[in-house]
Amino acid sequence: MQKLLKLHLMSKPSSNPYLKLSSAAIQMALIIGGFTFLGNYLDNKWHYGQIMTIIFAFIGIGIGLYIVIKEVKQLNDEN
C-alpha cells in the first residue's frame, strides 16, 4: 500500500499555478535579501559606503525577476 501511495505522489506533479507563483515570489524575496545582505557585508568589510549594497541589490532584483518571468512563461506554455 505504501508503494502505491508513494508512486502516486511522485508521479503527480503540482499543477496549481498559485502554488508555483507563490514559491517563485518567495525565491525572489530570498534572492534579493541575500544579495543585499552580501552587499552590506562587503560594504562593512571594505568600507565602500553603500555602493556594494546598491549594486548587489540590483543584481538580486535582476536575478529574481528573471526567475519569476521564467516561471510565468513556463505556466503559460503549460496552459
Buried (B, 14 or more C-beta within 10 A) or exposed (E): EEEEEEEEEEEEEEEEBEEBBEEBBEBBEEBBEBBBBBBBEBBEEEEBEEEBBBBBBBBBBEBBEEBBEEBBEEBEEEE
